Amino acid sequence: MKNPINLKLTVSVMFLALLTFCADDDPIQYQLETSCIPKETGTVTPLPGMYNEGSEIELKATPIDEYIFKNWTGDASGNANPLKVIMLEDKNITAVFEKVQYNLDIIINGGGTVKQEVLQSKTTTFPSGTHLKLIATPFPGWQFVFWEGDVEGVENPMEITMTKSMTITAYFEPTKQTYVPDDNFEKALVDLGLDRLMDDYVFDLYVAYIEELDLTGLGIKDLTGIEAFTNLKELNCSNNELSTLDLTKNIRLESLNCSNNELSTLDLTKNIKLSSLDLSNNSLEDIDLTNNKNLYVLILSNNELKRLDISHLTEWINLWADNNKLKCIQAHEDQWTNALNDCTPPPYLPPSPYDTCMVVDEGVTFSLDCDN
């Protein structure tokens, strides 16, 4: 018969061994909680749950459309995504999302401004979905025309929603236009960047500031529209097909070269600042220079002139008037008595400020009064 005491010890030892075996098979676990800020702007995987002690979990934050992941908060930090965490305790981790930010670049073409109206402080970077209003306001003398770029149309104000970065151009154009009937003239202005379209008009504000204009040899027959160049100081319209020319509005003109055209008349009475004038190789029968007291270079060769009065030019003058129908030139006495008559004209550049050059046909006389 077995000893009862030994039997009890054996049972106790087996029970303790069983308890030890069960404890080793049930590891410690910790709770992982995840969430998103703002709510419903993204997801975090894997899902919340219980994880064994020491487990390495890789959390991945995935935003919905128009949102981006910003950072982790709670029991984690930083902006690494995915994020690895080791479960040594319960953790509550939050993924922070924010709306995508889009840039808005406004370009101004012409004279005006664009105002932005939004429901937040004024900026050029807007959260995705921001609804705003663009208001184009022209400067005096200008008018708004249209929007171009990522938004197109003529509505003003224009309402847009920021779903991407945008570049928008607001086009303004002057309100006052001048008629330009000659296509060759207008094409030259377009090529020079002074006009936008071949529509027989030029905007006054585009050309009013121009001081120099070279239109040499372009087949131009009509310079209607030149009156809009109110600040023009130098004009070269040589080697064209002009039969008429109105420069009465170009009162600041100082240098004019209209040689090799078909002009028979030309009114220069308003151009009192003219100092250099080349009208050679035209069909001029008469020219009134009474008001042009600042002339020092005057080239009138190869015309049909029958009379010429330069007596008001009392300082000094360089004149080329050969191959005309002149018999007498009315001039101040000092002009012809001290004149050189064998000089070749460098256009617009006199030989020197103290020499007077007079080139005329043989037999042409100078007088204080050609009528007598």
Wavefront OBJ file of the C-alpha trace (Angstrom):
o trace
v 0.000 0.000 0.000
v 1.323 3.423 -1.058
v 2.019 6.129 1.449
v -0.872 8.751 1.392
v 1.559 11.597 2.110
v 3.694 10.853 -0.936
v 0.604 10.737 -3.120
v -0.460 14.226 -1.986
v 3.013 15.641 -2.738
v 2.956 14.194 -6.215
v -0.414 15.756 -6.999
v 0.737 19.142 -5.663
v 3.869 19.124 -7.798
v 1.881 18.242 -10.929
v -0.611 21.058 -10.239
v 2.169 23.627 -9.826
v 3.805 22.435 -13.043
v 0.493 22.790 -14.850
v 0.083 26.351 -13.538
v 3.594 27.231 -14.686
v 2.960 25.786 -18.148
v -0.259 27.777 -18.555
v 1.368 31.063 -17.507
v 4.167 30.712 -20.056
v 1.599 30.159 -22.858
v -0.387 33.418 -22.199
v 1.918 36.474 -23.053
v 1.272 40.007 -21.875
v -0.727 42.154 -24.339
v -1.278 45.896 -24.716
v -4.107 47.926 -26.265
v -3.447 50.011 -29.439
v -5.997 52.771 -30.166
v -5.834 54.912 -33.338
v -7.847 57.876 -34.588
v -7.776 60.720 -37.150
v -7.936 64.501 -36.834
v -10.082 65.944 -38.371
v -12.486 63.036 -38.305
v -13.165 61.153 -41.523
v -10.229 62.786 -43.337
v -8.242 59.566 -43.573
v -7.596 56.110 -42.164
v -4.920 54.417 -40.042
v -3.923 50.789 -40.543
v -3.754 48.293 -38.942
v -6.976 48.599 -37.009
v -7.020 49.159 -33.215
v -6.610 46.012 -31.125
v -4.567 44.041 -28.586
v -0.929 43.337 -29.394
v 1.662 41.214 -27.623
v 4.287 42.906 -25.520
v 7.315 43.810 -27.665
v 5.442 43.530 -30.934
v 6.581 45.922 -33.692
v 3.588 47.476 -35.439
v 3.816 49.497 -38.663
v 1.178 52.231 -38.731
v 0.247 53.768 -42.053
v -1.835 56.953 -42.391
v -3.818 57.270 -45.653
v -5.620 60.581 -46.377
v -8.797 60.935 -48.422
v -8.838 63.094 -51.559
v -7.841 66.754 -51.104
v -6.125 66.000 -47.779
v -2.532 65.154 -46.904
v -0.957 63.510 -43.845
v 0.692 66.055 -41.556
v 2.001 64.317 -38.407
v 1.352 61.907 -35.531
v 0.253 62.986 -32.090
v -0.660 61.328 -28.789
v 1.685 58.453 -27.916
v 3.700 59.040 -31.103
v 5.219 62.056 -32.819
v 6.913 63.098 -36.033
v 5.747 62.811 -39.625
v 7.253 59.473 -40.688
v 4.696 57.508 -42.661
v 4.596 54.526 -42.253
v 5.519 54.709 -38.536
v 6.967 51.777 -36.586
v 5.963 51.443 -32.913
v 6.921 48.778 -30.334
v 4.185 47.722 -27.938
v 5.604 48.018 -24.428
v 2.481 49.648 -23.025
v -0.997 50.721 -24.078
v -0.829 53.345 -26.828
v -3.286 55.884 -28.189
v -1.962 57.364 -31.459
v -3.656 59.968 -33.655
v -2.927 60.774 -37.317
v -3.310 64.468 -38.145
v -4.417 65.376 -41.664
v -4.753 68.772 -43.331
v -6.199 70.054 -46.572
v -3.960 70.263 -49.595
v -2.620 73.820 -50.052
v -2.792 75.288 -53.567
v -1.000 78.352 -54.917
v -2.865 81.045 -56.812
v -0.709 83.249 -59.046
v -2.421 86.278 -60.551
v -0.752 87.884 -63.588
v -1.776 91.372 -64.733
v -1.643 92.175 -68.437
v -2.487 95.821 -69.012
v -3.686 98.440 -66.571
v -5.662 97.215 -63.591
v -5.712 95.239 -60.351
v -7.285 91.969 -59.151
v -8.789 91.736 -55.667
v -9.219 88.377 -53.885
v -12.174 87.900 -51.578
v -11.982 84.825 -49.324
v -13.387 83.814 -45.961
v -9.989 84.015 -44.311
v -6.906 86.192 -44.215
v -5.590 87.244 -47.621
v -2.918 84.921 -48.959
v -1.680 83.357 -52.171
v -1.893 79.809 -50.757
v -5.317 78.329 -50.143
v -6.534 75.058 -48.601
v -8.130 72.691 -51.072
v -11.784 73.495 -51.638
v -11.448 77.178 -50.757
v -14.074 79.169 -52.623
v -13.029 82.662 -53.581
v -13.985 85.563 -55.779
v -11.652 87.447 -58.151
v -12.582 91.038 -58.909
v -10.774 92.789 -61.785
v -10.643 96.565 -61.461
v -9.205 98.557 -64.400
v -7.208 101.749 -64.007
v -8.638 104.954 -65.503
v -8.492 104.716 -69.290
v -8.469 100.902 -69.204
v -11.141 98.199 -69.315
v -11.170 94.557 -68.220
v -11.336 92.125 -71.177
v -11.040 88.497 -70.062
v -9.381 85.874 -67.840
v -6.907 83.379 -69.275
v -4.955 80.401 -67.919
v -6.432 77.871 -65.498
v -9.646 79.904 -65.571
v -11.040 81.412 -68.762
v -13.974 83.689 -69.391
v -15.203 87.260 -69.277
v -17.189 87.104 -66.032
v -16.208 89.776 -63.549
v -16.226 89.039 -60.669
v -15.090 85.467 -61.323
v -15.778 82.789 -58.691
v -13.378 79.834 -58.452
v -12.803 76.831 -56.200
v -9.240 75.812 -55.392
v -8.899 72.173 -56.465
v -5.345 72.593 -57.740
v -2.608 75.233 -57.975
v -3.617 77.839 -60.538
v -2.115 80.594 -62.650
v -4.650 83.100 -63.919
v -4.016 86.142 -66.115
v -6.326 89.140 -66.065
v -6.250 91.046 -69.358
v -6.977 94.748 -69.481
v -6.920 96.983 -72.533
v -7.183 100.738 -73.049
v -10.597 102.169 -73.778
v -9.437 104.647 -76.445
v -8.366 103.382 -79.868
v -7.088 105.013 -83.042
v -7.902 103.857 -86.565
v -4.990 102.266 -88.480
v -6.237 101.314 -91.979
v -2.889 100.376 -93.542
v -2.154 96.686 -92.881
v 1.595 97.134 -93.374
v 1.645 99.905 -90.791
v -0.390 97.892 -88.295
v 1.706 94.762 -88.862
v 4.810 96.805 -88.063
v 3.172 97.903 -84.807
v 2.255 94.295 -83.958
v 5.822 93.167 -84.712
v 7.138 95.918 -82.439
v 4.824 94.803 -79.645
v 2.817 98.031 -79.821
v -0.395 96.379 -80.986
v -2.025 93.033 -80.186
v -4.322 92.195 -83.096
v -4.631 93.005 -86.802
v -8.007 94.689 -86.374
v -7.362 98.150 -87.930
v -7.019 99.779 -84.521
v -4.233 100.556 -82.097
v -4.737 101.365 -78.428
v -3.624 104.921 -77.720
v -2.065 104.057 -74.365
v 0.162 101.435 -76.011
v 1.838 103.969 -78.300
v 1.486 107.320 -76.545
v 4.814 106.896 -74.718
v 6.864 105.904 -77.804
v 9.625 108.395 -78.655
v 11.342 106.645 -81.598
v 9.700 104.801 -84.489
v 11.468 103.211 -87.472
v 9.172 102.191 -90.346
v 11.756 102.077 -93.113
v 10.861 100.229 -96.317
v 7.668 98.439 -95.276
v 5.444 99.272 -98.249
v 3.277 101.611 -96.156
v 0.850 103.782 -98.152
v -1.062 105.395 -95.301
v 0.248 106.488 -91.884
v -3.171 107.268 -90.467
v -2.864 106.433 -86.785
v 0.520 108.141 -86.346
v -1.372 110.897 -84.513
v -1.704 108.574 -81.502
v 2.091 108.731 -81.020
v 1.844 111.974 -79.096
v 5.345 111.744 -77.578
v 7.134 110.814 -80.792
v 10.507 112.560 -81.192
v 12.119 110.590 -84.023
v 10.242 109.166 -87.016
v 11.811 107.342 -89.945
v 9.219 106.504 -92.597
v 11.613 106.528 -95.545
v 11.349 104.219 -98.554
v 7.606 103.676 -98.434
v 4.683 104.697 -100.705
v 3.280 107.668 -98.795
v 1.477 110.318 -100.834
v -0.007 112.136 -97.821
v 1.131 112.488 -94.232
v -0.449 114.268 -91.260
v 1.973 115.070 -88.450
v 0.063 117.971 -86.924
v -0.550 116.005 -83.692
v 3.105 114.982 -83.309
v 4.195 118.287 -81.840
v 7.223 116.838 -80.028
v 8.837 115.627 -83.234
v 12.526 116.572 -83.469
v 13.833 114.345 -86.273
v 11.907 113.324 -89.390
v 13.087 111.212 -92.315
v 10.402 110.684 -94.975
v 12.735 110.448 -97.938
v 11.902 108.265 -100.930
v 8.127 108.523 -100.809
v 5.473 110.197 -102.989
v 4.680 113.304 -100.927
v 3.532 116.387 -102.813
v 2.616 118.455 -99.737
v 3.447 118.312 -96.046
v 2.262 120.528 -93.190
v 5.024 121.046 -90.621
v 3.690 124.245 -89.065
v 2.900 122.478 -85.772
v 6.250 120.698 -85.529
v 8.192 123.615 -84.096
v 10.794 121.385 -82.380
v 12.070 119.891 -85.628
v 15.842 120.112 -85.879
v 16.547 117.504 -88.564
v 14.413 117.001 -91.680
v 14.951 114.748 -94.693
v 12.291 114.943 -97.426
v 14.513 114.073 -100.354
v 13.182 112.098 -103.311
v 9.531 113.085 -103.083
v 7.288 115.301 -105.244
v 7.134 118.413 -103.056
v 6.267 121.601 -104.900
v 6.292 123.822 -101.825
v 7.235 123.567 -98.162
v 6.488 126.081 -95.400
v 9.246 126.056 -92.780
v 8.421 129.410 -91.202
v 7.665 127.904 -87.787
v 10.596 125.488 -87.834
v 13.189 127.794 -86.337
v 15.293 124.998 -84.809
v 16.269 123.290 -88.075
v 19.961 122.701 -88.600
v 19.797 119.826 -91.091
v 17.459 120.218 -94.082
v 17.608 117.709 -96.944
v 15.218 118.515 -99.808
v 17.067 117.071 -102.789
v 15.152 115.631 -105.760
v 11.763 117.284 -105.399
v 9.692 119.768 -107.458
v 10.322 122.836 -105.290
v 9.959 126.205 -107.012
v 10.545 128.349 -103.946
v 12.233 127.967 -100.578
v 12.467 130.348 -97.635
v 15.020 129.634 -94.897
v 15.689 133.250 -93.948
v 14.261 132.696 -90.455
v 17.074 130.242 -89.709
v 19.447 132.932 -88.521
v 21.972 130.741 -86.682
v 23.301 128.160 -89.104
v 21.861 125.550 -91.432
v 23.039 122.607 -93.464
v 20.980 122.479 -96.635
v 20.802 120.060 -99.535
v 18.274 121.361 -102.084
v 19.746 120.195 -105.405
v 17.677 118.702 -108.224
v 14.644 120.921 -107.742
v 13.092 123.726 -109.829
v 14.544 126.458 -107.661
v 15.967 129.653 -109.103
v 16.269 131.583 -105.851
v 16.471 130.615 -102.195
v 15.438 133.237 -99.694
v 18.048 133.131 -96.954
v 19.845 135.208 -94.354
v 22.995 136.781 -95.751
v 25.355 135.037 -93.334
v 24.072 131.695 -94.504
v 25.309 131.846 -98.068
v 28.355 134.059 -97.669
v 29.977 131.600 -95.275
v 28.551 128.414 -96.751
v 30.377 125.352 -97.978
v 29.039 124.026 -101.246
v 31.036 120.871 -101.817
v 29.884 118.810 -98.815
v 28.206 115.430 -99.024
v 25.301 115.039 -96.610
v 25.716 112.570 -93.809
v 21.967 112.370 -92.966
v 21.067 114.263 -89.815
v 24.689 114.924 -88.908
v 26.094 118.280 -89.987
v 29.815 118.534 -90.692
v 30.292 120.620 -87.561
v 28.304 123.082 -85.454
v 30.054 126.066 -87.028
v 30.063 125.161 -90.724
v 27.144 125.895 -93.008
v 26.636 123.540 -95.904
v 24.620 124.681 -98.944
v 24.242 122.205 -101.808
v 22.085 123.564 -104.650
v 21.940 123.367 -108.436
v 24.205 125.495 -110.520
v 22.635 128.889 -111.168
v 20.484 128.987 -108.048
v 20.912 132.309 -106.256
v 20.431 133.371 -102.639
v 18.616 136.553 -101.728
v 17.097 138.335 -98.787
v 13.934 138.656 -100.870
v 13.457 136.320 -103.813
v 10.266 138.136 -104.878
v 12.326 141.120 -105.902
l 1 2 3 4 5 6 7 8 9 10 11 12 13 14 15 16 17 18 19 20 21 22 23 24 25 26 27 28 29 30 31 32 33 34 35 36 37 38 39 40 41 42 43 44 45 46 47 48 49 50 51 52 53 54 55 56 57 58 59 60 61 62 63 64 65 66 67 68 69 70 71 72 73 74 75 76 77 78 79 80 81 82 83 84 85 86 87 88 89 90 91 92 93 94 95 96 97 98 99 100 101 102 103 104 105 106 107 108 109 110 111 112 113 114 115 116 117 118 119 120 121 122 123 124 125 126 127 128 129 130 131 132 133 134 135 136 137 138 139 140 141 142 143 144 145 146 147 148 149 150 151 152 153 154 155 156 157 158 159 160 161 162 163 164 165 166 167 168 169 170 171 172 173 174 175 176 177 178 179 180 181 182 183 184 185 186 187 188 189 190 191 192 193 194 195 196 197 198 199 200 201 202 203 204 205 206 207 208 209 210 211 212 213 214 215 216 217 218 219 220 221 222 223 224 225 226 227 228 229 230 231 232 233 234 235 236 237 238 239 240 241 242 243 244 245 246 247 248 249 250 251 252 253 254 255 256 257 258 259 260 261 262 263 264 265 266 267 268 269 270 271 272 273 274 275 276 277 278 279 280 281 282 283 284 285 286 287 288 289 290 291 292 293 294 295 296 297 298 299 300 301 302 303 304 305 306 307 308 309 310 311 312 313 314 315 316 317 318 319 320 321 322 323 324 325 326 327 328 329 330 331 332 333 334 335 336 337 338 339 340 341 342 343 344 345 346 347 348 349 350 351 352 353 354 355 356 357 358 359 360 361 362 363 364 365 366 367 368 369 370 371 372
